[in-house]
Amino acid sequence: MTTAATWLRRVPIAAGLLAANLLVAGCAAAPDLRPRDQPAAGQQTALPAPSVAGTAPPKAPPKAVAGIPEQPVPKVPVRSATAPKPAPQSGRPRSLTVQGTSINMTVVAVGVARDGAMEIPDAFNEAGWYRHGPAPGSAAGTAVIAAHVDTTSDLAPFSLLKTLRPGAAVVVGRDRGAPLRYRVVSVGLMAKDKFDGGALFRRDGPPLLKLVTCGGRWLDAQQDYSDNVIVTAAPE
């Protein structure tokens, strides 16, 4: 374990996921992001079947009146009261490797720290997947995995992110399902004082994987790095 929690703790990662409601680390308390017990968009909750006890018997169809033919009783469509099964979800990421580098890390699910920033595992050889956003393998949106750039005494594996080139292969292992393969499409820096959480934490748009760590200049006054290194990878 390492005590270098400050190295990436200040990554101003949006806690709210919505581009219109960004939170920068240290600005406000993180909202409660636990999923609510509500149906998915476009899915209706099934109504419970009526109780048998105490219900009135069904009315008999009206009898024919003399001289007037009996009208047929229209058929009412009957639907099952069972709720539709939810769409299958992607498995959780468990490992991350970048071919041609020493990046071979365990991935754990993380949330939001008290200062409103994305949590980062303390261990230098662990990366954190933001569990409130899309998972790798989701049909849309950006899966975000972040880790420390260094420890108090050495560099961490994610220090190599800035050296990656377009086309580098990234493999994400999951707790279920086959490993996912990505290819790096870009490597860039984003200044922390101009951080755009809406561009990183997306629930819509094409499915992407973004790897994040610290980079740029070390700022003694802030005890932090000036930028974030962001690697964008697309599914093969």
N, C-alpha and C positions, 0 to 999 in steps of 0.2 A: 504494500500500500504506500501511497505517497501523500504528503501533506500539501501538495501544490494545488490546492483547490482554487487559489486565486488566479492561476494562470489563464483559465478559461471561464471562470465563474462570471466574469464581467462581459461575456459575449452577450450583447443586447438582443437576445432572441425573443421574438414576440411571444407572449404567453397566451394571448387570446386567439391566435390563428386568423383573425379577420383583419384584412388589410385596412379596413376603416376604423379599427379599434386597436391600435398597436400599443404595446407596453414595452418600454425600454427598461433594462435592468436598473433597479434602484429607484424608479419613478413612482411605482405604486405597487400595492399588494396584488398578487396574482389572483385572478378570479377562480371560482370553483369550477374545474373543468371535468368533474366526474360526469359520466354519461347519465342522462336522465332516462327514466322508464317511460319512454314514449315511442310510438311507432316510427319507422323510418319514413322519409319523405315519400309521399305518394301512396303510403300503405295505410289502410284503414284498420282500426281495431275492431275485431269481431264482437258482436253483441252477444251476451250470454243467453243461453236457451232459457225460456220461461220455466218457472217451477211448476211441477204437476199439481202439488197440493194447493187447494184453494182456488184453482182456476175454474172458470165457468166452462161447461161443455160447449163444443162448437155448435153454432146455430145450423139447423137443418135448412137445406135450400128451399126457397118459397115454392109452395104448391101451385099447380096450374089452376087458373080461374076459368070457369065455364066459358067456352067460346074463344079463349085466348090460349094459344099453344104455350107450353112450358118453355121458358127460356133456359138455354144451357148455362151451367155455372162456369164462368171463365176459369181457366187454369192459372194459378199463380206460381211463377217460378220459385223454386226452393233452392237456397244456397246453404252450403255447409257452414256451421257456426265456428268451425275450426279456423284459427288464424293462419294465413299463408306462411310457409317457412321462409325465414330470412335468407337473403342471398349469402352464399358462402363467403367467408372473409379470408384474407391472406394470412398465412402463418406468421408468427412473430420472428423477426430476425434474431439469430443467435451467434453468428460469426461473420467476420468481414476480412477478406483478403484482397490484396492488390498484387497481381502477378508482376514479377520482376522487382519487388520491393520486400522489405521486412515487415510490411503491414500484414499481420495475421492475428486478429484480435477477437476477443469475446465481445458480444454485443448484448447489453442489458437494456430493459425498458426504463425510461426516466420520465419525469414530469416537469413541474415548475417549482423552482426554489422560492424561498420567502421574499427574496428581493425582486421577484418577477422575471428572472432569467431562467433559461433552460438549465436543468440539473445536468451535471457532468460527473461521471464516476471518478472517484479519487485515484483508483488504480491506473497506472500509466498504460497498462496493456488492455484496458477495457474502454469500449466506446459506448455512448448512450444513444439509443433510438428514441425520438420524441413520440411517446405512445399516444398523445392526444391528436396526432396528425395521421396521415396515411402511412401504411406499412409498405415496405418494398413488395412489389407485386400487385399493388392495388391498381385498379383500372384507370384511375385519374389522380392527380395531385402529386405533391412532392414529399417523399420520405426523407427525413433529416436525421443524420447520424453525426454526432460531434464527440470530440475527445480532446484531451490536453495536448499541447504542443511540446511541453517539457516538464521536468520535475525540478526539485531544488538542486539536483546534482547532474542531470543528464537530459538528453533529448528523448522525447517519446516518439513512438512510431508515426503519429500523425504529423510530425515535423517534416515528413517526406511528401506531404500533399502538394506543397508548392513546386515540387520537382516533377510532378506527373505531366505527361504529354497527352494530347488528344489521341484516342485509340487505345489507351492503356485499359487492360481488362480488370474489372472489379467483380468479385463473386460474393454474394450474400447467402449464407446458409440459414435455413429456417427450422423452426421446431416441427413443422410439417410441410410436406411438399418438397419438390426438387429445388436445389440451389438455383438462385437467380443470377444471371450474368448481365453485366452492364459494360458499356464502353465510355470512357471519359470523353466529353465533348468540349469542355472548357475548364480553365483554372483561372481564378481571378481574386482580387482583393476588394473588400468592402470596408470603408472607413467606419469605425465604431461610432464616431460622433455623427455619422450620416446614415446610420443603419436603416435599411428598408426591410422590415419584417414581412411586409406583404408580398415582397418578391421572393422571399425564401419559404415561408410557411404557407403553401398553397394547398387547398383541398380540391381545386379544380385544375383544368388544363392537362397537358400531356403527363403521363406517368414518368417521374424523374427521381433520381437519387442524388442528394446533395450531402457531401462530406464537409464538415466545418471544423476549423481549429483557429488558433490565434496566429497572427503574423504581423509583418510590418516592423515598425520601430518599437523598441522598448521605451516606455515613458516613465522616468523615475518618479515624477510628481504623482502620477496616477497609479503607479505600481501595476502597470498593465501594458499590453501591446496596443498599437495604434489601429490595427486592422484585424479583420477576419479573413482567413484564406478559405475560399469556397470552391469546391470541386463539383462540377455538374456532370452527371453520368446518365446516359439513356439506356433503356433495355436493348439487348441485342435482338 
